[in-house]
Amino acid sequence: MTPAVTVSIVTFNSISEIGRCLDCLSRQSYPSFEISVWDNASSDGTAEWLRKVSHPQIKLHISPVNIGFAAAHNRNITQSTAEAVLVLNPDCYPGRDYLDWVTRAMQWDRKIGAVAGRLYRLHKPESDVELPTPQSLLDSTGTCFTPGFRHLDRGSNEVEAGRFQKREWVFGVTGAAAFYRRAMLEDIKIEGEYFDEDFFAYREDADLAWRMQSAGWKCVYVPEAVGAHVRKVLPDRRSEVAAELNMHSVKNRFLFRMNNVCTLTGLRFMLPMTFRDLQVLGYVLLVERSSLPGLTFVLKHFRKRWRRRRLILEKRRVPLSYLHQWIRRAPYSLPFESGEASQ
């Protein structure tokens, strides 16, 4: 029997996290899923630990080189025949009913291409995962875009205080726990890639979300799908992040723009976008020169990026006004109504 869901996990030096992640998956109330784990040349014993895990649900691939978050998930998805995919970080721990709720949500509207759950923040992998309270810190309740084209997680690092309790349309879902419909992924893939592999890591979820929305698919936020996440990359912790990851972050800001921002959108948001660009460029030139290769990468691969841009823009099926409504200074969402969802 073909599983209805593939859970795709990419590990890289994840020995302190992957065991708990797999344990949470083993407790899922949803019965029909498989787990595909791709290890990206870990050096901390993750691969050896995974080899000892014997479970019929788990498909394991140990890569001799680190091919990146985007490419590894693409391999897992390509090898799957499931109707939906949960892209899951090894440091993300879904609650027992997580798969139940996100798969149920897919049935509410045939244009739902992605589902976002309600993730809470953990400070370290071994932290206790308790039932969330109004004082719990949020990690993500979907993603959004600012006029400067920063993509952010709604509610990140904020006290919940009873907010985000309703189902809503949101722009996208964090790649830490992203539930995707297979039909949507097949519809928006570009040159055989679901996630753009030039991104390597970071912002690839934002790029996919924009392509999804542009092609007419939607993302619903389901607060009943609860999980916990140990988030390592935050805007105020840039100095603690590996230099290579910061380089990819800089590179991918401009790759995203080349992929998705058409001329009219660029003109509409030119001032805040340019202001943010100058901030990024100034910081790289004056402080973070290790990220300079990210800028040169964009120039070296200009022809390829321009070709992909054309293919992506040709897939747009919604008016620009629809996309522009999501770009706000404050996180934006729309009410979600469905006969089945109200049950």
N, C-alpha and C positions, 0 to 999 in steps of 0.2 A: 504493500500500500504506500503510495506517495505521501510523504508528510505534508501537511497544510502549511507549515512554517519551517523555515531554516533560520536558526540563530547563528549569525556570522560573528566570530570573535577573532581579533588580531592581537597577538601577544608580542611584546618586545620587552624583555627583562621584567616580566610580570609575576615573578615567583611569589611575591607577597600578596597578590590579589586574585589570581586565577582560581585558586582552590575554592575560595568563598563564592566567587561568581558561579562556578559550576555547581556548587552546593545549592545555591538559590534556584538555579535552573532545574535541578533534580527534584525540587519541591513544588514545581509549578502544577497547578490544578488542570491546566490545559494539556490534553493527552497527546496530540499529534504534531510533534516537532522533532527535528534533528538538530545537531550542533556541529558546525564546521569551525574548527580552530586552525588558524594559520599562524605559525610562529615565525617571526621575522628575524631569524639568526640571533636569538637571545644568547647572552653570555653569562647569565646569572643562575643557570640550572633550570630555567622554565621548560626548555625542550625536553630535558631528561625527565623532569617530573611528569610532563604530559605523556611521554611514552609509557609511563607506568600506569596511567589511567586506562582502565579497560571498561568500556561501556558501549553497547551497541548503538546508542544515539550519537556518539561522537565520531566525526571524521577528522583526522588529524593530518596536517601537512607541515613538515619542518623544512623551512627554506634555508639554503646555505648563505643567502645574502638578504639584507634588509631592502625589500622592494617598495616599502612605504605603506602607510595606512590605506590609501586609496586603492592602489593596485592589488593589495592583499585581499581586501574586501571584494574587489571585482572578481578575483579568482574564485573566492568562495561562492559568490552569487552565480557566476557562470556555471559552476559545477552543480548547482542546485536546480531542482525542477519544481520546487514548492511554489505555492500561489502567493506567498508573502515572505518577507525577510525582515528579521529583527537584527539590525546592526548594533552590536553591544560591545562596549568597552569592558576589558577585564576588571576594571575598578568600578564597575557599575553593577548594583545588586538589585534585581527586580523582585518586587513583592510576589507572594504566592499566586495572586490572581492577575498578574501583569499581562501575561499572554492571553488570558481569557478576555480581558477588557479591550485590548487593542485589536484582537481579531474580531470581536463583536462589533467594534466601531466601524470596521471596514464594510460591514453590511448595511450601514445606515444611509450611505449615499454612494452611488457608483463612481462619482468623481473624486472620492476621497483617495488620494494617492499616498498619504502619509498620516501617521498618528503620533501625537506627542503625549507622553505621560507626565505625571507630576513627580519630579525628582527632588529629593532633599539632599543637603550637603553633609558629607562626612569629612572629617579632617584627616583621617588615616584609615587604612584598610581594615584594621582590627577593631575600629570603633563599634560600639553596640548599635545595632539597627533596631530602634524602638518604634512604636507607633508614633507617627508625627503628631505634634501638638501645635497650638497657635504660636508657640515660641520657637518652633523649629526653623532653621535657616533653609531657604529654598536654594536649589541649584539651577533648575530650569523648568519653565512651564510653556515651552515653545520658544521660537527665536523670532527676532525682529530686526529691522534695518533703520538706521538713522539717516538724515539727509547727507551726512558726510560719508555714507556708505560703510559704516561700521556695522557688523552684525553682532547682536547681543542676545543673551538669554534673558527672557522675561523673568523678573523676580530674583535674579541671581544675587546671592549673598544678602537677601532681605529676609526679615522675619515674616512668616506667613500671615499671622494675625487674622486668620479667617478669610483671607483673600484667595482668588483663583480657585474657587470651589465649583464654578459652573463650566459646562462644556462650551467651547468657543471655537470659531475658526481662527487660526493663527497662520502666520506666514510659513513657518517651517519648524523643524524638529532638530534638536541637538544630535550630533553624531554619536554621543555617548550611549544613547538608547533610541535609535531611530527605526520605526516600524514602517516598512514600505510595501505597497502593493506591487506585485511582479509586473502586472500589465503597465503600470506607470513607469517602472524602471526600463522596460523594453521600449516604451514609447519615446522616452527622452534621451536614451543613450546616444552618445556621439562617437562615431568611428569605433563602435564596439565597446565603449567604456561607459559604465554607469557613473562612478566617480571619476572626475578628470585626474588621470594619473600624474600629470605634470605638477599637480598640487602637492603630491607626496604625502603631506600631513598638514592639517589645520586649514580651516575655511572650506574644505571640500563639501561639507554638509550645507553650507550657505550657498555655494554654487549650484548644488543639486536642487536645493529648495527654490532658487530663482528660476531655473530651467523648468521645474515642475509647475510652478505657478504660471509661468509664461505660456506653457503648453495647455493650460486649462484645467490642471489637476489642483486639488485642494488639500489642506492639512487641518485636521481637527485635534483639539486639545481635550483629553479625557482625564479629568482629575482622579477618577477612581483607579487608574493605572498608576500605582505608587511604587517608587523605587528610591534607592540611595546611590549617591555618586561621590567618589573622592576626586574632586577636580583639581588638577595640578596647574593648569594654565589659566591664569586670571590677569586682567589688564594691570592690576597693581602689583603683580609678582613677576614682572618681566625680567628683572635682574636675576631671579632664581631659576629661570627657564634655560634649558640648554641652548647654546648659541645657534646650533643648526636649526632648531625648531623656530627660534626667533627669525632666522633668515627666511624660512619657508613662510612664516606669517607675513613678512614684508612682501616677498615675491607674490604670494597668493592674493594679496589685496589688488595688485595690478592685473594678475591673470583673471581674477573675477570680473574686473571692469572690462577687459578686452573681450571676455566671453559674452557678457550679458548687457552691458550698458550701451544702448543705441544712441545715436546722435541727439535725438529729441530729449531723451532722459538725461543725457549729459549736460545739455543746455539748461534744462529745468533745475538741476541741482548743482550747477557749475560752481557757485560760490562756496557752499559748505564742503563740497567734494574737493575743490582745489585747496581750500584752507587746510583740510585734513591731510591732503597729499604733501603740502609744504611742511607740515609738522612731522610727518613720517620721514620725508627726505632729509630734513634738517637733523633729526635725531640720528639717522643712519650715518650721515656725513660727519657729524660732530662727536657722536657718542658711541654708536654701535656699528663700527665699520666692518665687523664680522658679517653683517647682513648685506654688504655691497654685492656679493655674488647673486643675491636674489634679484637685484635690479638688472644686472647684466644678463641673467637668464632670460628675462622677458625680451630683451633686445635680440639675443642670439636665436630665439625661437619665434621671431615675429611672424614669419610666413606661415608656420604651422598654426599659430594662434589666430591669425587673420582668417585662415581657412575654417577653423572651428567656429569662429565668431559668426561667419556667414551661415554655417549649418545650423547653429543654435538660433539665430534670429529668424531663420526661415521657419522654425517650428512654433513661433509665437502665434497663439490662437485667441488671445485676450487683448482688449484695448489697453493702450498704455495708461489710461486713466485708472484702470483697475490696479495695475502694478504700482502706480504712483501713490495710491491711497495708503499703501502699507508703509511708506517711507515717512516716518514721523520722529519728532524729537522724543516723544514718550512712547512706550510700548503700546501697540494697537492690536485690537482684536475685534471680531464681529460676532454677534449672537449666533448660536447654533441651534437650529430647530429641526427635529425629525420625529415622525410619529413613533418609530421604533426606539429612538434614543430616549424618549420620555418614559419608556417603560421601566 
